[in-house]
Amino acid sequence: MPDNVLYYGDNLKVLREHVADESVDLVYLDPPFNSNADYNVLFSEKGGEKAHAQIQAFEDTWEWDQEASANFADAVQNGGEYVAKCLLSFRALLGASDMLAYLAMMAPRLVELSRVLKPTGSIFLHCDDTASHYLKLLMDAVFRPDNFINEIIWERSQTRSSISRSFRRAHDVILFYSRSDDHKFNMQYRPLSDASMNLYDHEDAGGKYQGVPLLVSGKRNGKTGAVWRGIDPNVRGKAGMHWVTIPANLDEYEKKGLILWPDKKDGTPRLKYYLHQSPGVPLNDIWDDVPLISSSAAESLGYPTQKPEALLERIIRSGSDEGDVVLDPFCGCGTAVAASQRLDRRWLGIDVTHLAVNLIKVRLRDAFGEKVADTYRVVGEPEDLAGAQSLADDDKYQFQYWALGLVGARPHQSQQKKGADKGIDGRLWLTDTAGEVKPVIISVKGGHVTVSQVRDLRGVVEREDAAIGVFICIEEPTSPMRREAADAGFFESKTLAKSKHPRLQILTIEQLLNGGRIDMPPQADLRSFKQAPKAKGKQAHKQEEMFNE
Ligand SMILES: C[S@@+](CC[C@H](N)C(=O)[O-])C[C@H]1O[C@@H](n2cnc3c(N)ncnc32)[C@H](O)[C@@H]1O
């Protein structure tokens, strides 16, 4: 069974039921938090049941209500001594506010994350300045202050616009804690500056190099203070000097021709240090070299809180090695998951929306090909018709996101925002002959279905000049629906195979759960994101239009 797992569900439950003690090497979490919410509103005290959502992030809401109050009591009771003290102090300071509800939600999850981390593991908590100060205290309570490693400032925005009466907010905070003082850490580097590169001003067959002194200030009595090649370091400089390494190593350098001897008798020998030997500049805790992804960037999936893969790659490389396990309990559209896959880490991702799970599946397929599906499993999605029906009854949109995942399609952009869908719930891009890219349009219905809905889809397929329209439903289609679909004719592939495929296809959820698929030409490169297959000439223009809709 694959080690990598994508869980649909509430992370508290998933962590408790599925993730073993001390089994994870690195946790990255980016919990939802809407920093655009009015700061004052978050702190206003709420009157019991009348409380309304004020902390909102994407689909998630925290409010001080009876449920939050019960969560708070539970976290105080079961979170351990320090967590209890911390939460009670928060309550004294913040009162029964939405901020307190948010912190009470976070507390038990952080306790679980501490449980699942290996003693050599580390955790990176991504947040912003609205709550970072409270979260740091909570992290101190859960992981203990001794295990605080860094507060990383990520400068996410470099725009220059100014705003009145305050400085522009441009950074996020990433709190880095370890599980013990024995944590794994791999230093990360940024490229050398132009000024540093200019120091490598000599060149030989080994490449560009600079000479670095082999003698440094300060007398030593040991081997590094010994006379070597007639040079006594003790009599050099104002107060004596010593070699940077022991004479045996200096002999080795000399044998390899790496020592630059001075012309003058009292000059200092130097070591050739090649540009390719320099790993770059060790990073500090201010990261201003990873830009936020723009909506036109190739990696953008249109997910509102999507983080750049470069940021996640840096975090993952610093706290884990190949084969290690990375966990993201609030994985959104799967940036940590995709970065882990790329860096050959094993991974666990958890999200409470089918939209996120769908986007991750499609993201992985687009980035790593169809075969990636064999490297992970999905847990928590409906597995039978009854499960699908109950999801459809619960939430029409979540059902649509899940059903689209069954055919490998991502939700149409407007669907992600729950807007008008103009009859399109999702699409795929089909490459037929070289350069021709056509949409496959998908419509999903969880409730009662009628022939007029199939007719509508036929109209959309014609309007959009789509190759194929797919009508996905739970209910068995009626005879008039089947007739309407049959009347739409065929899409004829222009590939060598010249295959014919029904232009309008009705697929029931039961068929899809039993392995049914869209009848379409085999695709070497099936994609559903903006990075669609390359097209040429007129077609390219058309393609751009489609992606910019
Ligand atoms: C800020 S986003 C994460 C974005 C992510 N870092 C990325 O790059 O796409 C937070 C995610 O947490 C999910 N979420 C919120 N509450 C959750 C819970 N209790 N369990 C699991 N996921 C949750 C939301 O659905 C959302 O996708």
The ligand as a Tripos MOL2 file, in Angstrom:
@<TRIPOS>MOLECULE
LIG
   27    29     1     0     0
SMALL
NO_CHARGES

@<TRIPOS>ATOM
      1 C1         -4.7210   28.6470    4.4590 C.3       1 LIG1
      2 S1         -5.3010   27.2230    3.6830 S.3       1 LIG1
      3 C2         -3.8530   26.3050    3.3380 C.3       1 LIG1
      4 C3         -3.2240   26.6780    2.0430 C.3       1 LIG1
      5 C4         -2.0500   25.7930    1.6630 C.3       1 LIG1
      6 N1         -0.8900   26.0770    2.4580 N.3       1 LIG1
      7 C5         -1.7320   25.9290    0.1760 C.2       1 LIG1
      8 O1         -0.6190   26.3480   -0.1810 O.co2     1 LIG1
      9 O2         -2.6250   25.6730   -0.6170 O.co2     1 LIG1
     10 C6         -6.0420   26.3820    4.9870 C.3       1 LIG1
     11 C7         -6.7380   25.0950    4.6110 C.3       1 LIG1
     12 O3         -7.1280   24.4440    5.8150 O.3       1 LIG1
     13 C8         -8.3300   23.7360    5.5790 C.3       1 LIG1
     14 N2         -8.9430   23.4720    6.8990 N.ar      1 LIG1
     15 C9         -9.5770   24.3410    7.7200 C.ar      1 LIG1
     16 N3         -9.9610   23.7300    8.8620 N.ar      1 LIG1
     17 C10        -9.5480   22.4350    8.7560 C.ar      1 LIG1
     18 C11        -9.6480   21.2940    9.5960 C.ar      1 LIG1
     19 N4        -10.2420   21.3760   10.7900 N.pl3     1 LIG1
     20 N5         -9.1380   20.1290    9.1760 N.ar      1 LIG1
     21 C12        -8.5150   20.0450    7.9630 C.ar      1 LIG1
     22 N6         -8.3860   21.1000    7.1190 N.ar      1 LIG1
     23 C13        -8.8930   22.2660    7.5050 C.ar      1 LIG1
     24 C14        -9.1300   24.6610    4.6580 C.3       1 LIG1
     25 O4        -10.0630   23.9210    3.8980 O.3       1 LIG1
     26 C15        -8.0140   25.2570    3.7940 C.3       1 LIG1
     27 O5         -7.8690   24.5400    2.5980 O.3       1 LIG1
@<TRIPOS>BOND
     1     1     2 1
     2     2     3 1
     3     2    10 1
     4     3     4 1
     5     4     5 1
     6     5     6 1
     7     5     7 1
     8     7     8 2
     9     7     9 1
    10    10    11 1
    11    11    12 1
    12    11    26 1
    13    12    13 1
    14    13    14 1
    15    13    24 1
    16    14    15 ar
    17    14    23 ar
    18    15    16 ar
    19    16    17 ar
    20    17    18 ar
    21    17    23 ar
    22    18    19 1
    23    18    20 ar
    24    20    21 ar
    25    21    22 ar
    26    22    23 ar
    27    24    25 1
    28    24    26 1
    29    26    27 1
@<TRIPOS>SUBSTRUCTURE
     1 LIG1         1 GROUP 0 **** ****
